[in-house]
């Protein structure tokens, strides 16, 4: 599965990086789909009132027949398209015209079937893609690869519980770029299966690139890793992020019994404002799907680099808590400057069962993260990012 939406200007206030965005470039240069239909051909009405779940489902089902014929495009014109959840399929471009708004119904949809999808797009000039109970999710039962999400806006109620934005689960070669996500819970949450089920399934989330994204999550984390990470999460590169109005900025979460790993991750060039905890690691996120997990399955958290970050109105700079006997190691903090909201009463850093390296940081982090500079090579240990080849 791949998703992309192209606009001429990024949604953030950052200056554009000199290099052309890898995934957006791939999406723009992808050959046009030889087959195309419009959602209205399937009876959809973009009045914001008519429920269009069945038209979307029928359209995608019809376009599945073109997957081996060069793929197909589903065109969504300007309007407010109310819908419940629907699956995309492989080799699909979901193209939203500028002004097209997908509105998630407030009805609860429990029967979300998952598909294994590759080489598809959410593509177009969409300005807004508002969501109610609607979200973009790739789950462990439907592993996806070559996914591009570009220039979309996701908005949900900010006080509703467990509204997520984008959740890549057991997904590889994915880009999320030039987008804005404002939800109550985790805005972007990388996952790869839960406890022994994720270990057995064994589909990691890897080669993920997140760039120029505006994130808000008042009840969760702007950018989260886990806690379902038993299949492994690695080779993640996130840069030029704006995080605001969030409970946590960047959050790595796992637990004893998860197994798996989170490693080889670089997050850089981040602006934060009005965030309770800027950086958080925890090994005590102890929820489990059942009692069949192995308590001896310990997660591995290492080679994590956080650099070039600024923050204002930060309540707590960082809370890093690993697992006794299973510390989180090789955590690098470089060029970080957080201004605490109330320096007299705020806590700067709290650490336990972690180790790493830091330089050019304010406020000064825990002693656990002050390994001598000879170990600073961990700050650039992320392997080269593999550009997505879209078909």
C-alpha positions in Angstrom: 0.0 0.0 0.0 1.2 3.5 -0.7 -0.4 6.8 -0.1 0.5 10.3 -1.5 -1.0 13.7 -1.9 0.9 16.4 -3.6 0.7 20.2 -3.0 3.1 22.9 -4.1 3.7 24.1 -0.6 4.4 22.1 2.6 2.1 22.5 5.5 4.7 23.5 8.0 6.6 26.7 8.6 10.0 25.0 8.0 12.1 26.1 5.1 12.3 23.2 2.6 15.3 21.0 2.9 17.7 21.3 0.1 17.1 17.7 -1.0 13.9 16.8 -2.8 11.6 14.7 -0.6 12.3 11.1 -1.5 8.8 9.8 -1.3 6.9 12.8 -2.7 9.3 12.7 -5.7 8.6 9.0 -6.2 4.9 9.7 -6.0 4.9 12.5 -8.5 7.0 10.6 -11.0 5.0 7.4 -10.8 3.4 6.6 -14.1 -0.3 7.5 -14.4 -2.8 4.7 -13.7 -4.2 3.3 -17.0 -7.7 2.9 -15.4 -9.7 5.5 -13.5 -13.1 5.9 -12.0 -14.9 8.6 -10.0 -16.5 7.8 -6.6 -19.8 9.3 -7.8 -20.0 6.5 -10.4 -20.7 4.2 -7.4 -23.5 6.4 -6.0 -21.5 8.5 -3.5 -22.8 11.9 -2.6 -20.5 14.6 -1.2 -23.0 16.5 0.8 -21.5 15.7 4.3 -24.7 13.9 5.2 -25.1 10.9 3.0 -23.2 7.8 4.3 -20.8 6.7 1.5 -19.2 3.6 3.1 -20.7 1.1 0.6 -19.8 3.2 -2.5 -16.1 3.5 -1.3 -16.0 -0.2 -0.5 -17.6 -1.2 -3.9 -15.3 1.1 -5.8 -12.1 -0.3 -4.2 -13.5 -3.9 -4.7 -14.0 -3.1 -8.4 -10.6 -1.6 -8.8 -8.9 -4.6 -7.3 -9.3 -6.3 -10.7 -6.8 -3.9 -12.2 -4.0 -4.6 -9.8 -2.1 -6.7 -12.4 -3.0 -4.4 -15.3 -1.0 -1.3 -14.2 -3.2 -0.4 -11.3 -6.1 2.1 -11.1 -7.2 5.4 -9.7 -10.2 6.3 -7.6 -11.0 10.0 -8.1 -12.8 11.9 -5.3 -14.0 15.4 -6.4 -14.5 18.4 -4.2 -17.1 17.8 -1.4 -17.6 16.4 2.1 -17.7 12.6 1.8 -19.1 11.0 4.9 -17.9 7.4 5.3 -17.1 4.6 7.7 -13.9 2.6 7.4 -12.9 1.0 4.1 -9.8 -0.8 2.9 -7.5 0.3 0.1 -6.0 -2.3 -2.2 -2.7 -2.8 -4.0 -1.7 -0.7 -7.0 -4.3 1.9 -6.2 -4.2 5.7 -6.4 -6.9 7.3 -4.2 -6.8 10.8 -5.6 -8.6 13.6 -3.7 -9.2 16.9 -5.5 -8.4 20.1 -3.6 -11.3 20.7 -1.4 -12.3 17.0 -1.1 -12.9 16.1 2.6 -13.3 12.6 3.8 -15.4 12.8 7.0 -15.4 9.8 9.3 -18.8 8.7 10.6 -19.3 8.7 14.3 -20.8 5.2 14.1 -18.6 2.5 15.6 -17.3 0.1 13.0 -15.9 -3.1 14.6 -15.7 -5.3 11.4 -12.5 -3.8 10.0 -11.1 -6.5 7.7 -7.4 -6.1 6.8 -5.8 -6.5 3.4 -2.1 -7.1 2.5 -1.5 -4.3 0.1 1.4 -2.9 -1.9 2.1 -0.1 -4.4 -0.9 2.1 -3.9 -1.5 5.9 -3.4 -3.7 8.4 -1.6 -2.8 11.0 -4.1 -4.0 14.5 -5.1 -4.4 18.1 -4.1 -6.5 17.5 -0.9 -6.5 20.4 1.5 -8.4 18.7 4.3 -9.2 15.2 5.2 -11.2 15.4 8.5 -11.8 12.3 10.4 -14.2 11.4 13.2 -13.7 7.7 14.1 -11.9 7.4 10.8 -8.1 6.9 10.7 -5.3 5.6 8.4 -4.3 2.3 9.9 -2.1 -0.6 8.6 -2.4 -3.5 11.0 -0.3 -6.6 11.6 -2.8 -8.8 9.8 -2.4 -6.8 6.7 1.3 -6.0 6.2 1.9 -3.3 3.7 4.9 -2.0 1.8 5.8 1.0 -0.4 3.3 3.5 1.2 3.4 7.2 0.6 1.2 9.6 2.6 1.7 13.2 1.4 -0.1 16.5 2.0 -3.1 15.3 3.9 -4.8 16.8 7.0 -6.3 14.5 9.6 -8.4 16.1 12.4 -10.5 14.5 15.1 -12.1 15.6 18.3 -9.3 16.5 20.7 -11.1 15.2 23.8 -12.3 11.8 22.5 -10.4 8.8 23.8 -8.1 6.7 21.6 -8.5 8.6 18.3 -5.3 7.9 16.3 -4.0 9.5 13.2 -1.7 7.2 11.2 -0.7 3.8 12.5 1.8 1.8 10.4 1.8 -1.7 11.9 4.1 -4.3 10.3 4.7 -1.9 7.4 7.9 -1.4 5.4 9.2 1.3 3.1 6.8 4.1 4.1 6.8 7.9 3.8 4.6 10.4 5.6 5.4 13.9 4.4 4.0 17.4 4.3 0.9 16.6 6.4 -0.9 17.8 9.5 -2.4 15.5 12.1 -4.4 16.7 15.0 -6.0 13.9 17.1 -6.7 13.2 20.7 -4.4 10.2 21.1 -1.2 9.2 19.2 -0.9 11.2 16.0 1.6 8.9 14.4 2.1 5.5 16.1 4.6 2.9 14.8 3.7 -0.7 15.8 4.6 -4.3 14.8 2.4 -6.7 16.7 1.5 -7.5 20.3 3.4 -9.9 22.5 3.7 -13.5 21.4 1.3 -12.9 18.4 3.7 -10.2 17.1 6.7 -12.4 17.7 5.2 -15.3 15.9 3.9 -13.2 13.0 7.4 -11.7 12.7 6.6 -8.8 10.4 8.7 -5.7 11.5 8.0 -2.1 10.7 11.1 -0.8 9.0 12.4 1.8 6.6 10.0 4.6 7.7 10.5 8.2 6.7 8.5 11.0 8.3 9.2 14.6 7.2 7.7 18.0 7.5 4.7 17.0 9.6 2.6 19.0 12.0 1.5 16.9 15.0 -0.9 17.5 17.9 -2.0 15.0 20.5 -3.3 16.4 23.8 -4.1 13.0 25.4 -1.3 10.9 23.8 2.0 11.3 21.9 2.7 13.2 18.8 5.1 10.5 17.6 4.9 7.2 19.3 6.8 3.9 19.0 4.9 0.8 20.4 3.9 -0.3 22.7 2.9 -3.1 20.4 6.4 -3.6 18.9 7.0 -7.4 19.2 7.8 -7.9 15.6 10.4 -5.1 15.7 10.7 -1.5 14.6 13.9 -0.2 12.9 15.4 2.2 10.4 13.1 5.1 11.1 14.1 8.6 10.1 11.9 11.5 11.2 12.8 15.2 10.6 11.4 18.7 10.4 8.5 18.0 12.7 6.4 20.6 14.5 4.9 19.2 17.7 2.5 21.3 19.8 -0.4 21.0 22.3 0.6 17.4 23.2 0.8 15.3 26.3 4.1 13.8 25.0 6.2 14.8 22.1 8.2 11.7 21.3 7.3 8.5 23.1 9.0 5.1 23.0 6.9 2.6 25.0 7.2 -1.1 25.6 7.0 -3.7 28.4 8.3 -6.9 29.7 6.8 -9.7 27.7 6.8 -7.8 24.4 10.1 -9.1 23.0 11.0 -7.5 19.7 13.1 -4.3 19.4 13.1 -0.6 18.6 16.5 0.4 17.1 18.3 2.4 14.5 16.1 5.5 14.7 17.1 9.1 14.1 14.7 12.0 14.9 16.0 15.5 14.1 15.0 19.1 13.5 12.0 19.2 15.8 10.1 22.2 17.1 8.0 21.7 20.2 5.6 24.1 21.9 3.2 23.5 24.9 4.2 19.9 25.5 3.9 18.2 28.9 6.8 15.7 28.4 9.1 16.3 25.4 10.9 13.0 25.3 9.7 9.8 27.0 10.8 6.2 27.2 9.1 3.6 29.3 9.4 -0.1 29.8 6.4 -0.4 32.0 3.5 -0.1 29.4 2.2 -3.3 30.9 -1.1 -4.0 29.1 -1.3 -7.5 27.4 -3.9 -9.0 25.1 -4.1 -12.1 27.3 -2.2 -14.2 29.8 -0.2 -16.2 27.1 2.7 -13.8 26.9 6.2 -14.8 27.9 7.5 -12.6 30.8 11.0 -13.5 29.8 10.6 -12.0 26.3 12.4 -8.7 26.9 12.4 -5.9 24.4 15.6 -4.4 23.0 15.7 -0.6 22.8 19.0 0.8 21.4 20.6 3.1 18.9 18.1 5.9 19.2 19.3 9.4 18.2 17.4 12.6 19.0 19.0 15.8 17.8 18.5 19.4 16.7 15.4 20.0 18.9 14.0 23.2 20.4 11.0 23.6 22.7 9.1 26.3 24.5 6.5 25.8 27.3 7.8 22.4 28.1 6.7 21.0 31.5 9.2 18.1 31.6 12.2 17.8 29.3 12.5 14.0 29.5 11.4 10.9 31.4 13.4 7.8 30.4 12.7 4.6 32.3 14.0 1.3 31.0 13.5 -2.2 32.5 15.5 -3.5 35.4 17.9 -6.0 34.0 17.1 -4.9 30.4 18.2 -1.3 30.1 17.6 0.9 27.1 21.1 1.7 25.7 22.9 3.8 23.1 20.5 6.7 23.4 22.0 9.9 21.9 20.8 13.4 22.7 22.5 16.1 20.6 21.8 19.9 20.3 18.7 20.0 22.3 17.3 23.2 23.8 14.1 23.1 25.8 12.7 26.1 27.7 10.7 24.9 30.7 7.3 26.4 31.2 8.0 26.9 34.9 11.6 26.5 35.6 11.2 26.9 39.3 8.7 24.0 39.6 9.3 21.9 36.5 11.3 18.7 36.4 13.9 18.7 33.7 15.0 15.0 33.3 14.3 11.7 35.1 16.2 8.6 34.1 16.5 5.0 35.2 17.8 1.9 33.5 19.0 3.8 30.5 22.4 4.8 29.1 23.7 6.9 26.3 25.5 10.0 25.2 24.6 13.7 25.0 26.1 17.0 23.9 24.9 20.6 23.5 21.8 20.1 25.5 19.6 22.3 27.7 18.6 21.6 30.4 21.4 19.2 31.2 20.2 15.6 31.1 20.6 12.8 33.6 24.1 11.5 34.4 23.0 8.2 32.7 23.1 10.0 29.4 26.5 11.6 29.8 28.8 8.9 28.5 32.1 10.4 27.2 32.1 11.8 23.7 34.2 9.0 22.4 31.0 7.1 22.1 29.3 9.8 20.0 29.4 7.6 16.9 26.1 6.1 18.0 24.5 9.4 17.0 25.0 8.6 13.3 24.6 4.8 13.3 21.4 4.7 11.3 21.9 2.7 8.1 21.1 4.5 4.8 17.4 5.0 4.1 16.1 3.0 1.2 14.0 5.1 -1.2 10.6 3.7 -2.1 10.1 2.2 -5.5 6.4 2.7 -6.4 4.6 0.8 -9.1 
